Amino acid sequence: MKKFTSLMVVGIVSLLFSGCGGGKFIRPVSTSSPNEKLIWSTHEKGRPIWMIKEKGFPFFVGQSEKFATEKGARDDALRHALKKAAVYI
């Protein structure tokens, strides 16, 4: 009886852990249409010309995901930049 009970406990615990472990996978970045492309930077040489270059002051650029509105994308980019600044500090 003790062997059966311990076998049942091990079986239930293994089912619980196996049920919580799956479903997370990394998708490759792909474009959905031929006219769509990813833009990693708006300027090829790093910073834009209009950006003030001050020594000792780091700058953080946020990148947003796809959003239906410009405001949503802007808010997400700001959130991403603030997160990068917090990690830096």
Backbone as CSV, one residue per row, in Angstrom:
resi,resn,N_x,N_y,N_z,CA_x,CA_y,CA_z,C_x,C_y,C_z
1,MET,0.823,-1.200,0.000,0.000,0.000,0.000,0.866,1.263,0.000
2,LYS,1.974,1.217,0.763,2.856,2.375,0.841,3.523,2.631,-0.516
3,LYS,3.894,1.559,-1.217,4.522,1.700,-2.521,3.540,2.301,-3.530
4,PHE,2.298,1.876,-3.492,1.267,2.404,-4.386,1.025,3.889,-4.126
5,THR,0.965,4.284,-2.849,0.737,5.686,-2.492,1.901,6.562,-2.950
6,SER,3.124,6.105,-2.724,4.282,6.903,-3.144,4.353,6.991,-4.669
7,LEU,3.978,5.921,-5.359,3.950,5.947,-6.816,2.900,6.934,-7.330
8,MET,1.760,6.985,-6.688,0.708,7.939,-7.071,1.151,9.379,-6.828
9,VAL,1.821,9.633,-5.711,2.296,10.991,-5.402,3.324,11.427,-6.439
10,VAL,4.265,10.554,-6.761,5.277,10.879,-7.769,4.615,11.115,-9.127
11,GLY,3.629,10.315,-9.480,2.924,10.491,-10.747,2.177,11.807,-10.822
12,ILE,1.497,12.176,-9.751,0.744,13.437,-9.733,1.686,14.629,-9.795
13,VAL,2.785,14.574,-9.031,3.753,15.675,-9.048,4.377,15.811,-10.436
14,SER,4.715,14.708,-11.073,5.307,14.795,-12.412,4.302,15.333,-13.430
15,LEU,3.035,14.995,-13.292,2.011,15.555,-14.182,1.855,17.056,-13.978
16,LEU,1.916,17.503,-12.736,1.800,18.937,-12.463,2.963,19.708,-13.074
17,PHE,4.180,19.195,-12.908,5.337,19.895,-13.457,5.381,19.839,-14.981
18,SER,4.977,18.744,-15.566,5.002,18.658,-17.025,3.903,19.516,-17.650
19,GLY,2.817,19.739,-16.955,1.743,20.580,-17.475,2.098,22.050,-17.482
20,CYS,2.993,22.473,-16.608,3.363,23.888,-16.513,4.592,24.231,-17.342
21,GLY,5.290,23.258,-17.856,6.578,23.527,-18.479,6.552,23.827,-19.959
22,GLY,5.527,23.508,-20.679,5.567,23.644,-22.135,4.928,24.909,-22.651
23,GLY,4.993,25.072,-23.946,4.284,26.163,-24.599,5.105,27.401,-24.863
24,LYS,6.348,27.470,-24.406,7.143,28.671,-24.639,8.203,28.345,-25.679
25,PHE,8.160,29.052,-26.787,9.139,28.842,-27.838,9.444,30.187,-28.470
26,ILE,10.585,30.286,-29.089,11.026,31.528,-29.713,10.693,31.467,-31.197
27,ARG,9.942,32.474,-31.649,9.607,32.562,-33.068,10.666,33.384,-33.780
28,PRO,11.041,33.010,-34.975,11.936,33.867,-35.740,11.183,35.116,-36.213
29,VAL,11.914,36.211,-36.320,11.315,37.454,-36.788,11.057,37.325,-38.281
30,SER,9.837,37.561,-38.688,9.505,37.464,-40.104,8.557,38.597,-40.469
31,THR,8.632,39.004,-41.706,7.717,40.033,-42.186,6.484,39.355,-42.752
32,SER,5.356,40.019,-42.608,4.109,39.393,-43.030,3.741,39.687,-44.482
33,SER,4.294,40.728,-45.055,3.987,41.036,-46.450,5.279,41.417,-47.173
34,PRO,5.307,41.317,-48.499,6.541,41.630,-49.228,6.939,43.102,-49.134
35,ASN,5.986,43.996,-48.910,6.307,45.420,-48.832,6.731,45.849,-47.438
36,GLU,6.627,44.964,-46.474,6.948,45.311,-45.095,8.381,44.894,-44.790
37,LYS,9.129,45.759,-44.118,10.488,45.413,-43.720,10.758,45.988,-42.338
38,LEU,11.713,45.381,-41.647,12.078,45.847,-40.319,13.086,46.976,-40.448
39,ILE,12.877,48.027,-39.682,13.808,49.146,-39.660,14.451,49.154,-38.281
40,TRP,15.728,48.834,-38.219,16.407,48.785,-36.932,16.867,50.173,-36.507
41,SER,17.137,51.046,-37.432,17.565,52.396,-37.102,17.138,53.310,-38.238
42,THR,16.710,54.502,-37.883,16.307,55.434,-38.926,17.508,56.118,-39.559
43,HIS,18.652,56.059,-38.896,19.864,56.684,-39.410,20.958,55.630,-39.482
44,GLU,21.642,55.581,-40.598,22.623,54.522,-40.810,23.869,54.694,-39.956
45,LYS,24.221,55.908,-39.605,25.467,56.134,-38.876,25.237,56.360,-37.387
46,GLY,24.243,55.734,-36.813,24.038,55.867,-35.374,23.087,56.987,-35.032
47,ARG,23.591,57.985,-34.329,22.742,59.082,-33.871,22.346,60.009,-35.017
48,PRO,21.179,60.599,-34.909,20.794,61.611,-35.896,21.663,62.865,-35.763
49,ILE,21.710,63.655,-36.807,22.536,64.866,-36.801,22.037,65.864,-35.759
50,TRP,20.722,65.937,-35.565,20.147,66.923,-34.662,20.306,66.556,-33.195
51,MET,20.841,65.388,-32.886,20.961,64.968,-31.487,22.154,65.655,-30.844
52,ILE,21.950,66.172,-29.656,23.021,66.849,-28.931,23.967,65.793,-28.373
53,LYS,25.244,65.951,-28.652,26.241,64.997,-28.173,26.943,65.597,-26.954
54,GLU,26.572,65.145,-25.796,27.196,65.606,-24.567,27.937,64.450,-23.934
55,LYS,29.170,64.693,-23.534,29.943,63.637,-22.902,29.461,63.446,-21.471
56,GLY,29.390,62.219,-21.052,28.980,61.917,-19.689,27.489,61.725,-19.504
57,PHE,26.698,61.952,-20.550,25.254,61.783,-20.464,24.819,60.685,-21.436
58,PRO,24.470,59.528,-20.914,24.013,58.464,-21.822,22.605,58.749,-22.335
59,PHE,22.293,58.207,-23.475,20.937,58.324,-24.016,20.402,56.918,-24.257
60,PHE,19.107,56.780,-24.164,18.458,55.485,-24.307,17.368,55.592,-25.364
61,VAL,17.345,54.640,-26.255,16.363,54.614,-27.333,15.473,53.400,-27.131
62,GLY,14.173,53.630,-27.126,13.233,52.529,-26.972,12.696,52.082,-28.316
63,GLN,12.421,50.799,-28.416,11.872,50.239,-29.647,10.519,49.626,-29.323
64,SER,9.523,49.967,-30.098,8.172,49.477,-29.812,7.833,48.278,-30.680
65,GLU,6.847,47.553,-30.238,6.285,46.459,-31.025,5.268,47.054,-32.005
66,LYS,4.554,46.213,-32.721,3.539,46.708,-33.656,2.289,47.117,-32.888
67,PHE,1.806,48.313,-33.159,0.591,48.824,-32.540,-0.303,49.413,-33.619
68,ALA,-1.587,49.454,-33.323,-2.548,50.001,-34.278,-2.476,51.519,-34.328
69,THR,-2.094,52.147,-33.217,-2.037,53.607,-33.174,-0.614,54.070,-32.908
70,GLU,-0.331,55.288,-33.334,0.989,55.861,-33.100,1.215,56.110,-31.615
71,LYS,0.166,56.503,-30.903,0.288,56.760,-29.471,0.668,55.490,-28.719
72,GLY,0.065,54.365,-29.080,0.402,53.098,-28.435,1.854,52.709,-28.678
73,ALA,2.325,52.895,-29.912,3.714,52.581,-30.240,4.667,53.522,-29.512
74,ARG,4.310,54.800,-29.438,5.156,55.772,-28.745,5.246,55.464,-27.257
75,ASP,4.113,55.121,-26.647,4.108,54.769,-25.225,4.938,53.519,-24.963
76,ASP,4.852,52.540,-25.860,5.634,51.320,-25.687,7.125,51.595,-25.864
77,ALA,7.495,52.455,-26.806,8.903,52.807,-26.995,9.437,53.555,-25.777
78,LEU,8.642,54.443,-25.206,9.052,55.158,-24.000,9.225,54.188,-22.840
79,ARG,8.298,53.252,-22.695,8.388,52.244,-21.639,9.656,51.404,-21.806
80,HIS,9.976,51.060,-23.051,11.171,50.264,-23.326,12.436,51.060,-23.004
81,ALA,12.475,52.346,-23.352,13.640,53.180,-23.060,13.814,53.365,-21.556
82,LEU,12.717,53.571,-20.833,12.807,53.715,-19.379,13.283,52.424,-18.721
83,LYS,12.859,51.309,-19.261,13.296,50.013,-18.725,14.800,49.834,-18.936
84,LYS,15.289,50.221,-20.116,16.722,50.132,-20.388,17.512,51.071,-19.485
85,ALA,16.967,52.257,-19.200,17.640,53.199,-18.306,17.687,52.655,-16.884
86,ALA,16.609,52.020,-16.442,16.580,51.454,-15.093,17.574,50.306,-14.961
87,VAL,17.714,49.503,-15.995,18.688,48.408,-15.958,20.108,48.975,-15.944
88,TYR,20.340,50.074,-16.664,21.658,50.701,-16.715,22.062,51.250,-15.353
89,ILE,21.086,51.849,-14.661,21.371,52.449,-13.349,21.543,51.346,-12.346
